[in-house]
Every structure is written in C-alpha cells, then in structure tokens.
Amino acid sequence: MASTTIQVLRETRDHLAELAKERGVSIGQLVEALAAEQPTAAQRAARLAADREVVRRMMGVDIRDEEFEQAPDVLANIYKIAAEKVRADRGTAA
C-alpha cells in the first residue's frame, strides 16, 4: 500500500508521537487506528441502512425510514409500529 505525508503543527505531531509511544505503535499506525475508529458520513449511513434492513427482516414487518426517524425510543417504537402493522394486517383494532 502506498503511503503519503500530511502536514500538521509541530505540537500536534509531538502529541501524536507521545500517544503512539504510549501505545507501542508508530505515528502512522496510530493515525490509521484513529481513522478506522471514525466512520465517514457515507459509512454511517450505509451501516444505518443495513441495520434497518436487518430489523425489517428479523421482525418481518416493513418499517419505513420515516417511522424509524420519528422514534425517540427506537426499540419501543419499533415494537409499537410492528404491532400496529400486524394488527392492521390481521384486521384487528388496537
């Protein structure tokens, strides 16, 4: 894999060097680890979409993204939404 350089303030470099030394790694390895721990917005969105699909598949209920987003208590609202959809499919009232 090709490597490159980045420019940072000397104080930042020294801080990173100390952190790397404490962890027994190089500055490059430290930066790679930090980058791996911080997903991009696109990666977070993809993970959220995948997680929502798992919930849909596991519950057997089609929950729209808007319904997920309206849920302050996600798990409780997922159960509520799923129960409402199941009752509606069965034609029973709440």
N, C-alpha and C positions, 0 to 999 in steps of 0.2 A: 504494500500500500504506500502511495506517495505521501510525503509529509510536507508541511509548509511552516511558515513562521507567522506569528501575529505580533503586533506591536502593542505594548501596554506600558503604563507608567512603571518606572523602576520600583516604586514602592509596592505596586501590585505584583510585579514579578517576584520581588523578595518575599512577599506574603505567600504567594503560591509555592515558592521554593520551600519555605518553612513548613507549610501544610503537607507538601509532598514528602519532605524528610520525615515528618512525624508518622506518616503512613507507610514509609518504606518504599515509595514509588518515585518515578521521575515526574517532573512537571507535566510532561506530555501525557503520561498515564493518568495523572490527577485530572487534567483538563478533559481527557476522554471520558473518565468516570463521571465527572460533573455533567458533561454533555449528555451522557447516556441516561442520567437520572432526570433530565429535564426534557420531556417530550415537547415537540413543536405543537402549535395550534392544530395543524393538519393531523398530526399523530393522535392528539387528544380527541379530535372529532371522529377519527376512524375508530378509536377504541370505544368511544361512547356509542357509535352506531352499532358496532359489533356486540357490545354489552346489551344494548336494547334488543337486538335481534335474538340473542340468547334468551332474554326474558320472555319475549314473544313466543319463541319456540317451546320453551320449557312450560309455559303456562297454557299454551295452545289458544291464546287469545291475541287478536290483532289490536295492539295498543298503538295509537298514533303518536308521533313525536310530540305534537302539541299537548297531548294528555300527559306524557312524561314531564314536559316542561312546566305544566301547571301544578305539579305535585311538590309541595314543600317537604312533606314527609313521604319520600318516594316509595318506600316499601308499603306503607299503609295505603297510599293512593293507588298503587298498582293492584293491591288486593281488592280495593273498593271498585276500581274501574273494571277489573276482570270479573268480579261478582256481578256487577251491573250488566255487563255484556252477556254473561252466561244466563242470567235471569231473562234478559231480553230475547236471547236465542230460544229459551225454553217457553217463552210467553207467560212468565210468571211475574207478578208485581213485587216490588221491594217491601 
